[in-house]
C-alpha cells in the first residue's frame, strides 16, 4: 500500500517509478475520487496496469480530513464524498470495460468519454476500499471488489464484514475482505511487548493530547472508532487479547498492532481469517526489519505457506534473524 495525503509524495508517480525495478510485488495505489476525474483516472489506471504487467491494485479514497480536502478545493460533506465516489466509480468502471460513457449525475457530467486501451487485468484492476459509515458500507457493497478495515477486535471486524456482505447481496455481488494493521513479533511474548512499550516511551502527554485532538476533528467514522478503542489513555492500550492500540495515540488511520511471539501472532491472524478476512495488509516500525521478522517467524506457521528462506539463504538488508543467530553461535 502506497500512502497518500498532503504530506505524502504522489502515489501514482511513486508506483510508476517502481514499475521497471520490480517484477512480483503488487502495488496498492490510492484512487482519490474527490480530487481526480474518472476519465483521466481510468486512463492512468490502464497505463499503469500495463507498465506493471497486471500488478496494479487500487485503493478508493474519498477522503476523511475536511481541512486537507479544502486545501484541494473540495468542500463536499461527509455523505456527499461517498455519493460523488459512487458516481466516479460507475463512470470509471464502465470506461475500463470498453464502454463509451455519457453520464449526468449530481457531481459528474460526462459526454462521449471513451478509454482507448485496455488494462492488463480484466475487467479492470481490483478496487479496494475502507470505511465504517453507513454511506461507506453502501458504496462497498455496490461497487468495490475488496473491503478493507483497520485492526479492530475480531468481533467488531466480523460485524462490519456482515454489514458489507448484506449490502453486497442486495446488488447480487460478493466482496472480499481485508485487514490493515501493524505487527510487532519477537521470539518471546516478553520481548514483543517490551518493543511495543519502547515505541511510545518518549511520547509525552501533551504530544498525545494534541494528536488526539487533531484526529478527533476528522469526520471519518473509522477514525473515531480507532480513537474509541483507547480513549487516549496509556493504561488502556491492549484493546483485545494481543491487540495493542499504542500506535493510534499519535498516528491516524491504522492504529493497532498485533503483539506477541510468532505462535500468538499467527493464532490471532487466523482468528481474523475465521471472521471472514482473506487479505492482510501488514506493516511495522521500522518497516523493513519488521517485514523480515514477520516473513521468517510467522509465515512458516500459517496454513498453506512455506518458509520464505532456508538455512542456505539469508534475506540480508538491515536485519536477518538467521544471519544474526549464525553470527552469535
C-alpha positions as CSV (number, residue, x, y, z in Angstrom):
1,X,0.0,0.0,0.0
2,X,1.5,3.3,-1.1
3,X,0.5,6.1,1.3
4,X,-1.5,9.1,0.2
5,X,-2.2,12.5,1.6
6,X,-0.9,16.1,1.7
7,X,2.3,15.0,3.4
8,X,2.9,12.1,1.0
9,X,4.6,12.0,-2.4
10,X,2.2,11.4,-5.3
11,X,1.4,7.7,-5.2
12,X,1.0,7.4,-8.9
13,X,4.4,8.8,-9.6
14,X,5.9,6.6,-6.9
15,X,4.2,3.5,-8.3
16,X,5.4,4.4,-11.8
17,X,8.9,4.7,-10.6
18,X,8.7,1.2,-9.1
19,X,7.4,-0.5,-12.3
20,X,10.7,-1.0,-14.0
21,X,12.6,-2.2,-10.9
22,X,10.0,-4.8,-9.6
23,X,8.5,-7.9,-11.1
24,X,6.4,-9.7,-8.5
25,X,5.1,-7.2,-5.8
26,X,1.6,-5.8,-6.3
27,X,1.2,-2.1,-5.7
28,X,-1.9,-0.7,-3.9
29,X,-2.3,2.8,-5.2
30,X,-4.7,5.5,-4.0
31,X,-7.6,6.4,-6.3
32,X,-8.6,9.9,-4.9
33,X,-12.2,10.2,-6.1
34,X,-12.7,13.6,-4.6
35,X,-9.8,15.3,-6.3
36,X,-9.5,13.4,-9.6
37,X,-11.8,13.0,-12.6
38,X,-13.0,9.5,-13.5
39,X,-12.0,9.7,-17.2
40,X,-8.3,10.8,-16.6
41,X,-8.1,8.3,-13.7
42,X,-9.3,5.4,-15.9
43,X,-6.6,6.3,-18.5
44,X,-4.0,6.4,-15.7
45,X,-5.1,3.1,-14.3
46,X,-4.9,1.3,-17.7
47,X,-1.5,2.8,-18.4
48,X,0.0,1.9,-15.0
49,X,-1.5,-1.6,-15.1
50,X,0.2,-2.2,-18.4
51,X,3.5,-0.8,-17.1
52,X,3.2,-3.1,-14.1
53,X,2.2,-6.2,-16.1
54,X,-1.1,-6.5,-14.3
55,X,0.2,-5.9,-10.8
56,X,-1.9,-2.8,-10.0
57,X,-4.4,-2.7,-7.2
58,X,-6.4,0.5,-6.4
59,X,-7.4,1.8,-3.0
60,X,-10.5,4.0,-3.4
61,X,-10.1,7.1,-1.1
62,X,-13.0,9.6,-1.0
63,X,-11.2,11.5,1.8
64,X,-11.6,11.8,5.6
65,X,-10.0,15.0,6.5
66,X,-12.1,18.1,5.7
67,X,-9.2,20.5,6.1
68,X,-7.0,18.5,3.7
69,X,-9.8,18.4,1.2
70,X,-10.4,22.1,1.5
71,X,-6.8,22.7,0.6
72,X,-7.5,20.8,-2.6
73,X,-10.6,22.9,-3.3
74,X,-13.1,20.2,-2.3
75,X,-16.0,21.1,0.1
76,X,-18.2,18.1,0.0
77,X,-20.0,17.0,3.1
78,X,-19.2,13.5,4.5
79,X,-22.0,11.7,2.7
80,X,-21.5,13.8,-0.5
81,X,-18.0,12.5,-0.7
82,X,-19.3,8.9,-0.9
83,X,-22.1,9.8,-3.2
84,X,-19.6,11.5,-5.5
85,X,-17.3,8.5,-5.2
86,X,-20.1,6.2,-6.3
87,X,-20.7,8.3,-9.5
88,X,-16.9,8.3,-10.1
89,X,-16.7,4.6,-9.9
90,X,-19.7,4.0,-12.2
91,X,-18.0,6.0,-14.9
92,X,-14.5,4.6,-14.2
93,X,-15.6,1.0,-14.3
94,X,-17.6,1.5,-17.5
95,X,-14.7,3.1,-19.3
96,X,-12.3,0.3,-18.4
97,X,-14.8,-2.2,-19.7
98,X,-14.6,-0.5,-23.1
99,X,-17.9,1.4,-23.0
100,X,-18.5,4.9,-24.4
101,X,-19.9,6.8,-21.4
102,X,-22.5,9.5,-21.2
103,X,-23.3,10.3,-17.6
104,X,-25.4,13.0,-16.0
105,X,-25.1,12.9,-12.2
106,X,-25.1,15.2,-9.3
107,X,-21.3,15.5,-9.1
108,X,-20.1,14.3,-12.5
109,X,-21.4,15.2,-16.0
110,X,-19.6,13.2,-18.8
111,X,-20.3,13.2,-22.5
112,X,-18.8,10.8,-25.1
113,X,-16.0,9.6,-22.8
114,X,-14.0,6.5,-24.0
115,X,-10.8,4.8,-22.9
116,X,-8.9,3.7,-26.0
117,X,-6.7,0.9,-24.5
118,X,-7.4,-1.8,-22.0
119,X,-5.8,-2.6,-18.7
120,X,-4.0,-6.0,-18.4
121,X,-6.4,-7.1,-15.7
122,X,-10.0,-7.8,-16.7
123,X,-12.4,-6.2,-16.4
124,X,-10.2,-3.6,-14.5
125,X,-7.6,-3.6,-11.7
126,X,-9.2,-4.7,-8.4
127,X,-10.8,-1.9,-6.3
128,X,-10.1,-1.9,-2.6
129,X,-11.9,0.4,-0.2
130,X,-12.4,1.1,3.5
131,X,-14.9,3.0,5.5
132,X,-17.1,2.5,8.6
133,X,-20.0,4.9,8.0
134,X,-23.4,3.8,6.5
135,X,-22.5,5.7,3.3
136,X,-19.2,3.8,3.1
137,X,-20.9,0.4,3.7
138,X,-23.4,1.1,0.9
139,X,-20.6,2.1,-1.5
140,X,-18.6,-1.0,-0.6
141,X,-21.5,-3.3,-1.2
142,X,-22.4,-1.8,-4.5
143,X,-19.1,-1.2,-6.3
144,X,-15.8,-2.4,-4.8
145,X,-14.0,-5.7,-5.0
146,X,-12.4,-5.9,-1.6
147,X,-13.4,-4.1,1.6
148,X,-10.6,-3.1,4.0
149,X,-10.9,-2.4,7.7
150,X,-8.4,-1.2,10.2
151,X,-7.5,-3.6,13.0
152,X,-10.4,-3.5,15.4
153,X,-11.1,-6.5,17.7
154,X,-12.1,-9.6,15.7
155,X,-15.8,-9.4,16.8
156,X,-16.0,-5.8,15.6
157,X,-14.4,-6.8,12.3
158,X,-16.8,-9.7,11.9
159,X,-19.8,-7.3,12.4
160,X,-18.5,-4.9,9.7
161,X,-18.0,-7.8,7.3
162,X,-21.6,-9.0,7.8
163,X,-22.9,-5.5,7.1
164,X,-20.9,-5.3,3.8
165,X,-22.0,-8.8,2.8
166,X,-25.6,-7.9,3.4
167,X,-25.3,-4.7,1.3
168,X,-23.5,-6.6,-1.5
169,X,-26.2,-9.2,-1.6
170,X,-28.7,-6.5,-2.4
171,X,-26.8,-6.0,-5.7
172,X,-26.2,-9.7,-6.4
173,X,-22.5,-9.2,-5.6
174,X,-19.8,-10.7,-3.4
175,X,-16.9,-8.8,-1.8
176,X,-13.6,-9.9,-0.4
177,X,-12.4,-8.6,2.9
178,X,-9.0,-7.3,4.0
179,X,-7.4,-6.2,7.3
180,X,-4.9,-3.3,7.7
181,X,-2.8,-3.4,10.9
182,X,0.7,-3.4,12.3
183,X,2.6,-6.3,13.7
184,X,5.2,-6.4,16.5
185,X,6.6,-10.0,16.6
186,X,9.6,-11.3,18.6
187,X,10.7,-14.8,19.6
188,X,9.1,-14.3,23.0
189,X,6.0,-12.5,24.2
190,X,8.0,-10.5,26.7
191,X,10.4,-9.2,24.0
192,X,7.4,-8.2,21.8
193,X,5.6,-6.2,24.5
194,X,8.9,-4.6,25.5
195,X,9.3,-3.4,21.9
196,X,5.7,-2.1,21.9
197,X,6.4,-0.1,25.0
198,X,9.6,1.2,23.5
199,X,7.7,2.7,20.5
200,X,5.8,5.1,22.7
201,X,8.1,5.6,25.7
202,X,9.3,9.0,24.6
203,X,5.8,10.4,23.9
204,X,4.8,13.0,26.4
205,X,1.2,13.6,27.5
206,X,1.0,17.0,25.6
207,X,2.0,15.3,22.3
208,X,-0.6,12.6,22.7
209,X,-3.3,15.1,23.6
210,X,-2.6,17.3,20.6
211,X,-2.6,14.3,18.3
212,X,-5.8,13.0,19.7
213,X,-7.5,16.4,19.3
214,X,-6.4,16.7,15.7
215,X,-7.6,13.2,14.9
216,X,-10.9,13.8,16.6
217,X,-11.5,16.7,14.3
218,X,-11.6,14.5,11.3
219,X,-15.1,13.5,10.1
220,X,-14.1,9.9,9.5
221,X,-16.2,7.3,11.3
222,X,-13.4,4.8,11.0
223,X,-11.0,7.2,12.7
224,X,-13.5,7.8,15.5
225,X,-13.8,4.1,16.0
226,X,-10.0,3.8,16.3
227,X,-9.9,6.6,18.9
228,X,-12.6,5.0,20.9
229,X,-10.6,1.8,21.3
230,X,-8.2,3.5,23.8
231,X,-9.6,6.9,24.6
232,X,-6.1,8.4,24.5
233,X,-5.1,6.6,27.7
234,X,-1.8,4.8,28.0
235,X,-3.2,2.3,30.5
236,X,-5.9,1.0,28.2
237,X,-3.9,0.1,25.1
238,X,-4.5,-3.7,25.0
239,X,-8.0,-3.4,23.5
240,X,-8.4,-7.1,22.7
241,X,-6.1,-10.1,23.5
242,X,-2.7,-9.3,22.0
243,X,-4.1,-6.3,20.0
244,X,-2.3,-3.1,21.0
245,X,-3.6,0.4,20.2
246,X,-0.5,2.4,21.2
247,X,0.3,3.3,17.6
248,X,-3.1,5.1,17.5
249,X,-2.1,7.6,20.2
250,X,-0.4,9.7,17.6
251,X,-1.0,8.1,14.2
252,X,-4.1,8.4,12.2
253,X,-5.6,5.6,10.2
254,X,-4.3,2.1,11.1
255,X,-3.6,2.5,14.8
256,X,-3.4,-1.0,16.2
257,X,-0.8,-3.8,16.2
258,X,-0.8,-7.5,16.9
259,X,1.9,-8.0,19.6
260,X,3.4,-11.3,20.7
261,X,5.6,-14.3,19.9
262,X,5.2,-16.0,16.4
263,X,2.6,-18.6,17.6
264,X,0.5,-15.9,19.2
265,X,0.6,-13.6,16.1
266,X,-0.3,-16.5,13.8
267,X,-3.2,-17.5,16.1
268,X,-4.7,-14.0,16.1
269,X,-4.4,-13.7,12.3
270,X,-6.2,-17.0,11.9
271,X,-9.0,-15.6,14.2
272,X,-9.4,-12.8,11.7
273,X,-9.4,-15.2,8.9
274,X,-12.2,-17.2,10.6
275,X,-14.1,-13.9,10.9
276,X,-14.0,-13.6,7.1
277,X,-10.7,-11.8,6.3
278,X,-8.8,-13.2,3.3
279,X,-6.3,-10.4,2.7
280,X,-3.9,-8.9,5.2
281,X,-2.1,-5.5,4.7
282,X,0.6,-5.5,7.4
283,X,3.3,-3.1,8.4
284,X,5.5,-2.3,11.3
285,X,8.2,0.1,12.7
286,X,10.8,0.1,11.2
287,X,9.0,-1.4,8.2
288,X,11.9,-3.3,6.6
289,X,13.0,-5.0,9.8
290,X,9.5,-5.9,10.9
291,X,8.6,-7.3,7.4
292,X,11.7,-9.6,7.6
293,X,10.8,-10.7,11.1
294,X,7.3,-11.5,10.0
295,X,8.4,-13.4,7.0
296,X,10.8,-15.6,8.9
297,X,9.0,-16.0,12.2
298,X,5.3,-16.0,11.3
299,X,4.9,-17.1,7.6
300,X,6.1,-20.7,8.3
301,X,3.3,-21.1,10.9
302,X,0.4,-20.1,8.6
303,X,-1.5,-22.8,6.7
304,X,-0.6,-23.3,3.1
305,X,2.6,-21.2,3.4
306,X,6.2,-22.4,3.1
307,X,9.2,-20.7,4.8
308,X,10.4,-17.9,2.5
309,X,14.1,-18.6,3.3
310,X,16.1,-21.7,4.3
311,X,19.3,-22.2,6.1
312,X,21.4,-21.6,3.0
313,X,19.9,-18.2,2.2
314,X,19.6,-15.0,4.2
315,X,17.3,-12.2,3.4
316,X,20.0,-9.7,4.2
317,X,19.4,-6.0,4.4
318,X,19.2,-4.2,7.7
319,X,18.1,-7.3,9.7
320,X,18.2,-11.0,9.2
321,X,17.2,-13.3,12.0
322,X,19.0,-16.3,10.7
323,X,22.2,-14.4,10.0
324,X,22.0,-12.9,13.5
325,X,21.7,-16.4,15.0
326,X,24.5,-17.8,12.9
327,X,26.9,-15.0,13.8
328,X,26.1,-15.4,17.5
329,X,26.7,-19.2,17.6
